[in-house]
Amino acid sequence: MLRKIRITLAILSIIGVSLLFLDFTGTIHAWLGWLAKIQFLPALLALNIGVVITLVLLTLIFGRIYCSVICPLGIMQDGISWLGSKRKKNRFRYSPAMSWLRYGVLALFVVALVAGAGSLVALLAPYSSYGRIVSNLFAPLYQWGNNLLAYFAERADSYAFYSVDVWMKSFSTFAIAAITFIALIILSWKNGRTYCNTICPVGTILGFFARYSWLKPVIDTDKCVNCNLCERNCKAACINIKEHQIDYSRCVSCMNCIEKCPKDAIHYTHHSKKQALPTDSRRRFLTIGATFATASALKAQEKKVDGGLAVIEDKKIPNRSTPITPPGSHSIRNFTQHCTACQLCVSVCPNQVLRPSTSLMTLMQPEMSYERGYCRLECTRCADVCPAGAILPITKADKSAIQIGRAVWIKENCVPLTDGVDCGNCARHCPAGAILMVPSDPDMSDSPKIPVINTERCIGCGACENLCPSRPFSAIYVEGHEMHRIV
C-alpha cells in the first residue's frame, strides 16, 4: 500500500513538473508553479527557508522521499528502472557506498557555487538536468504535435489551437541534455539509482539526514530467511542482507523491499538503534554542509518572405560586450549566481527572447537576444516562474521602469543612409518613446532622417533591434547593463 501511494504521488509530481516545461501558453504555471518552487536546490538558492526546512524535516521523518516523490530526475530514473525490470527481474545487488565520490562531487559542487561557476552547478543540479531534458528533447515533439492539431483545426474553421515556432535555441545545451538523458538511461536501466547515490549533490545532502530518519525500512531478523529478494530488488543497492543492514543514507524509501519480502520481514517503522556516522565522515559532511549553506546564503543576495517575392535574410546576433539579463534579475552577478539553468523561463518566454548561453562560464544559463522577438512590457512570465530567485517577481508597472540595457545606433547599417529611403521603424515602435527621428544633416530639413536615442528613457526592451529592417545586423541594437537601473 505504501509503495502504491508513493508511485501515485510520484507520477502526479513528474507529470506536473513536465507540464511546466512543455506548456507555452503560460496557463499551467498559475496552477502548478509551486512544484518548481519546492525543488531543493532552487529553494535553497532563493532562500525559501520554509521550503528547505520542510524538506529536511520530511527527510528526518520519512527518509529520502524527496528523491522518490518530488525530484523529477529521480522519478524519471525509477520509470526507466521499472522498464528494465520487465526484461530482467531481481537484477540488483548490494554494493558498498562510494563515499569518496559522493562527498568529492559535493565538495566540487560547493566550490563551483562559491566561485560562481554556474555551468558546473547547472550540470550537477538534478532539477535543472531534468528541465533541460524536457525543454530540449521533449518540448519540440510536444510543439510539433500542437502544430499538427492547429493545422487540422484551421481547416475545420476552429481556433482551439495555434501554431508555434519550433527551433533549436542552443546546440550545446541540446547536446548536453541528450548526453545526460542517454547516460541516465544506461545507468538506470542497469543499476537503478547509481546517479542519485554517487553523483547527485542533493542526494548526498539529504542522505546525511536520512541516516537519522524516524521512519525507515527495518529488517526483522527473526522472520528473515535470507532469500535475497529485498536485496535483489533494491534499486539503491543499499541492502546488505548478509549483515541484515540497510544503508539509510542511500535508501530512497521506494518501498520495493517491503513489497517483495515473502515473509513480511521488512517493515517501514521506527528503528530504536541509532545509526551513527563515523566521526571522520560526520566531520567531513558537516564541514562541507556548512560551506554549502554559507555559499547559498551569499548567493541569495521557418523562412520569412516579403509579399511572396523576396526572401528576408535572417538576423544575426550582434556582438554584445555585456549580456542582457531579464528584468527582475537586478544584475548579471545576481542572475548568474542564483540561476540553475533549468530552462523553465526559456520554455515559457512567449516572445522567444530567452535562449541558453553558449559562454563557458554561464553555459546553459538563459540570456536575452532579440532576433526573433522583443521583451514586451506586459509580459512578466519569466519572473513569475523562476524558482531559484535568479529572476525576482515584478509587476508590469515595475517592468516599464527597469532599464536592463541601452540602445546603440550603428550608422553604417541604417537604411535611410545606405538605401536612401525613409524608415523610422525603431522610433515608431519604441514603447518608452526613447527614439526620435531627426534630419541627418541639420542644415537640410529634407535630408534622410536618422534615429537619436535618449539613453535615460531607453529600457533595453529590444523592440528597435528586433523591428529594424537592416539585415543581417540591425542598425540599432541593445547593450546590457551589469546592474539594472530604474528610469
Solvent accessible surface area in square Angstrom, and as a share of the most:
residue,aa,sasa,rsa
1,M,168,0.75
2,L,82,0.41
3,R,50,0.18
4,K,130,0.55
5,I,79,0.40
6,R,20,0.07
7,I,55,0.28
8,T,74,0.43
9,L,87,0.43
10,A,4,0.03
11,I,86,0.44
12,L,113,0.56
13,S,11,0.07
14,I,32,0.16
15,I,90,0.46
16,G,4,0.04
17,V,0,0.00
18,S,18,0.12
19,L,56,0.28
20,L,0,0.00
21,F,2,0.01
22,L,27,0.13
23,D,9,0.05
24,F,32,0.13
25,T,47,0.27
26,G,23,0.22
27,T,82,0.48
28,I,45,0.23
29,H,23,0.10
30,A,91,0.70
31,W,200,0.70
32,L,47,0.23
33,G,14,0.14
34,W,141,0.49
35,L,11,0.05
36,A,1,0.00
37,K,73,0.31
38,I,41,0.21
39,Q,0,0.00
40,F,6,0.03
41,L,4,0.02
42,P,1,0.01
43,A,0,0.00
44,L,19,0.09
45,L,1,0.00
46,A,27,0.21
47,L,74,0.37
48,N,52,0.27
49,I,89,0.45
50,G,53,0.51
51,V,36,0.21
52,V,18,0.11
53,I,89,0.45
54,T,71,0.41
55,L,5,0.03
56,V,27,0.16
57,L,94,0.47
58,L,53,0.26
59,T,1,0.00
60,L,56,0.28
61,I,69,0.35
62,F,68,0.29
63,G,5,0.05
64,R,0,0.00
65,I,36,0.18
66,Y,6,0.02
67,C,8,0.05
68,S,0,0.00
69,V,22,0.13
70,I,23,0.12
71,C,9,0.05
72,P,0,0.00
73,L,2,0.01
74,G,1,0.01
75,I,14,0.07
76,M,21,0.09
77,Q,1,0.00
78,D,18,0.09
79,G,34,0.33
80,I,19,0.10
81,S,6,0.04
82,W,135,0.47
83,L,91,0.45
84,G,0,0.00
85,S,31,0.20
86,K,123,0.52
87,R,150,0.55
88,K,106,0.45
89,K,145,0.61
90,N,57,0.29
91,R,32,0.12
92,F,20,0.08
93,R,157,0.57
94,Y,68,0.26
95,S,49,0.31
96,P,97,0.61
97,A,36,0.28
98,M,81,0.36
99,S,35,0.23
100,W,180,0.63
101,L,48,0.24
102,R,5,0.02
103,Y,11,0.04
104,G,38,0.36
105,V,20,0.11
106,L,0,0.00
107,A,36,0.28
108,L,92,0.46
109,F,1,0.00
110,V,4,0.03
111,V,94,0.54
112,A,4,0.03
113,L,5,0.03
114,V,79,0.45
115,A,75,0.58
116,G,22,0.21
117,A,22,0.17
118,G,5,0.05
119,S,20,0.13
120,L,51,0.26
121,V,5,0.03
122,A,0,0.00
123,L,79,0.39
124,L,21,0.10
125,A,1,0.01
126,P,4,0.03
127,Y,3,0.01
128,S,1,0.00
129,S,2,0.02
130,Y,10,0.04
131,G,0,0.00
132,R,2,0.01
133,I,0,0.00
134,V,2,0.01
135,S,21,0.13
136,N,21,0.11
137,L,32,0.16
138,F,76,0.32
139,A,6,0.04
140,P,30,0.19
141,L,110,0.55
142,Y,93,0.35
143,Q,29,0.13
144,W,144,0.51
145,G,34,0.32
146,N,18,0.09
147,N,33,0.17
148,L,104,0.52
149,L,90,0.45
150,A,9,0.07
151,Y,107,0.41
152,F,121,0.50
153,A,13,0.10
154,E,106,0.47
155,R,147,0.54
156,A,73,0.57
157,D,126,0.65
158,S,41,0.26
159,Y,194,0.74
160,A,80,0.62
161,F,86,0.36
162,Y,123,0.47
163,S,77,0.49
164,V,31,0.18
165,D,68,0.35
166,V,38,0.22
167,W,48,0.17
168,M,104,0.46
169,K,61,0.26
170,S,6,0.04
171,F,144,0.60
172,S,35,0.23
173,T,0,0.00
174,F,65,0.27
175,A,29,0.22
176,I,32,0.16
177,A,1,0.01
178,A,24,0.19
179,I,117,0.59
180,T,28,0.16
181,F,42,0.18
182,I,97,0.49
183,A,43,0.34
184,L,3,0.02
185,I,61,0.31
186,I,95,0.48
187,L,50,0.25
188,S,0,0.00
189,W,81,0.29
190,K,120,0.51
191,N,72,0.37
192,G,1,0.01
193,R,2,0.01
194,T,44,0.25
195,Y,21,0.08
196,C,9,0.05
197,N,7,0.04
198,T,16,0.09
199,I,55,0.28
200,C,8,0.05
201,P,2,0.01
202,V,5,0.03
203,G,1,0.01
204,T,3,0.02
205,I,11,0.05
206,L,0,0.00
207,G,0,0.00
208,F,22,0.09
209,F,54,0.22
210,A,1,0.01
211,R,45,0.17
212,Y,87,0.33
213,S,6,0.04
214,W,139,0.49
215,L,33,0.16
216,K,10,0.04
217,P,4,0.02
218,V,25,0.15
219,I,19,0.10
220,D,47,0.24
221,T,82,0.48
222,D,137,0.71
223,K,91,0.38
224,C,25,0.15
225,V,89,0.51
226,N,71,0.36
227,C,60,0.36
228,N,61,0.31
229,L,54,0.27
230,C,7,0.04
231,E,23,0.10
232,R,68,0.25
233,N,18,0.09
234,C,10,0.06
235,K,12,0.05
236,A,6,0.05
237,A,19,0.15
238,C,2,0.01
239,I,2,0.01
240,N,30,0.15
241,I,4,0.02
242,K,170,0.72
243,E,108,0.48
244,H,56,0.25
245,Q,114,0.51
246,I,15,0.08
247,D,32,0.17
248,Y,17,0.07
249,S,1,0.01
250,R,10,0.04
251,C,16,0.09
252,V,2,0.01
253,S,2,0.02
254,C,12,0.07
255,M,13,0.06
256,N,23,0.12
257,C,10,0.06
258,I,45,0.23
259,E,89,0.40
260,K,87,0.37
261,C,23,0.14
262,P,81,0.51
263,K,107,0.45
264,D,80,0.41
265,A,2,0.02
266,I,4,0.02
267,H,69,0.31
268,Y,39,0.15
269,T,54,0.31
270,H,95,0.42
271,H,44,0.20
272,S,96,0.62
273,K,145,0.61
274,K,187,0.79
275,Q,61,0.27
276,A,76,0.59
277,L,6,0.03
278,P,86,0.54
279,T,80,0.46
280,D,93,0.48
281,S,20,0.13
282,R,78,0.29
283,R,139,0.51
284,R,96,0.35
285,F,7,0.03
286,L,94,0.47
287,T,84,0.49
288,I,21,0.11
289,G,18,0.17
290,A,63,0.49
291,T,59,0.34
292,F,9,0.04
293,A,56,0.44
294,T,83,0.48
295,A,2,0.01
296,S,1,0.01
297,A,47,0.37
298,L,104,0.52
299,K,8,0.03
300,A,24,0.18
301,Q,144,0.64
302,E,181,0.81
303,K,163,0.69
304,K,109,0.46
305,V,80,0.46
306,D,89,0.46
307,G,72,0.70
308,G,61,0.59
309,L,167,0.83
310,A,56,0.44
311,V,102,0.59
312,I,59,0.30
313,E,92,0.41
314,D,100,0.52
315,K,29,0.12
316,K,110,0.47
317,I,101,0.51
318,P,21,0.13
319,N,145,0.74
320,R,35,0.13
321,S,98,0.63
322,T,23,0.13
323,P,58,0.37
324,I,0,0.00
325,T,6,0.04
326,P,1,0.01
327,P,6,0.04
328,G,2,0.02
329,S,0,0.00
330,H,98,0.44
331,S,11,0.07
332,I,25,0.13
333,R,162,0.59
334,N,16,0.08
335,F,4,0.02
336,T,26,0.15
337,Q,32,0.14
338,H,4,0.02
339,C,13,0.08
340,T,4,0.02
341,A,0,0.00
342,C,12,0.07
343,Q,3,0.01
344,L,1,0.01
345,C,13,0.08
346,V,8,0.04
347,S,21,0.14
348,V,2,0.01
349,C,23,0.14
350,P,59,0.37
351,N,24,0.12
352,Q,35,0.16
353,V,2,0.01
354,L,5,0.02
355,R,17,0.06
356,P,5,0.03
357,S,2,0.02
358,T,96,0.56
359,S,60,0.39
360,L,141,0.70
361,M,108,0.48
362,T,34,0.20
363,L,31,0.16
364,M,1,0.01
365,Q,2,0.01
366,P,4,0.03
367,E,55,0.25
368,M,6,0.02
369,S,4,0.02
370,Y,0,0.00
371,E,23,0.10
372,R,93,0.34
373,G,10,0.09
374,Y,36,0.14
375,C,15,0.09
376,R,101,0.37
377,L,46,0.23
378,E,101,0.45
379,C,23,0.14
380,T,18,0.10
381,R,69,0.25
382,C,19,0.12
383,A,2,0.02
384,D,82,0.42
385,V,8,0.05
386,C,18,0.11
387,P,5,0.03
388,A,2,0.02
389,G,10,0.10
390,A,1,0.01
391,I,3,0.01
392,L,66,0.33
393,P,105,0.66
394,I,27,0.13
395,T,80,0.46
396,K,124,0.53
397,A,77,0.60
398,D,65,0.33
399,K,10,0.04
400,S,51,0.33
401,A,29,0.22
402,I,18,0.09
403,Q,6,0.03
404,I,3,0.02
405,G,0,0.00
406,R,94,0.34
407,A,5,0.04
408,V,41,0.23
409,W,64,0.22
410,I,54,0.27
411,K,121,0.51
412,E,133,0.60
413,N,46,0.24
414,C,9,0.05
415,V,23,0.13
416,P,3,0.02
417,L,65,0.32
418,T,76,0.44
419,D,97,0.50
420,G,57,0.54
421,V,75,0.43
422,D,132,0.68
423,C,35,0.21
424,G,6,0.06
425,N,33,0.17
426,C,13,0.08
427,A,27,0.21
428,R,160,0.58
429,H,83,0.37
430,C,24,0.15
431,P,62,0.39
432,A,24,0.18
433,G,43,0.41
434,A,3,0.03
435,I,16,0.08
436,L,122,0.61
437,M,39,0.17
438,V,42,0.24
439,P,42,0.26
440,S,39,0.25
441,D,50,0.26
442,P,124,0.78
443,D,134,0.70
444,M,103,0.46
445,S,97,0.62
446,D,120,0.62
447,S,12,0.08
448,P,53,0.33
449,K,101,0.43
450,I,24,0.12
451,P,7,0.04
452,V,76,0.44
453,I,34,0.17
454,N,68,0.35
455,T,63,0.36
456,E,135,0.61
457,R,129,0.47
458,C,10,0.06
459,I,9,0.04
460,G,1,0.01
461,C,13,0.08
462,G,1,0.01
463,A,0,0.00
464,C,10,0.06
465,E,4,0.02
466,N,26,0.13
467,L,54,0.27
468,C,10,0.06
469,P,61,0.38
470,S,10,0.07
471,R,76,0.28
472,P,38,0.24
473,F,87,0.36
474,S,12,0.08
475,A,4,0.03
476,I,3,0.01
477,Y,33,0.12
478,V,1,0.00
479,E,11,0.05
480,G,4,0.04
481,H,9,0.04
482,E,119,0.53
483,M,135,0.60
484,H,24,0.11
485,R,138,0.50
486,I,135,0.68
487,V,77,0.44
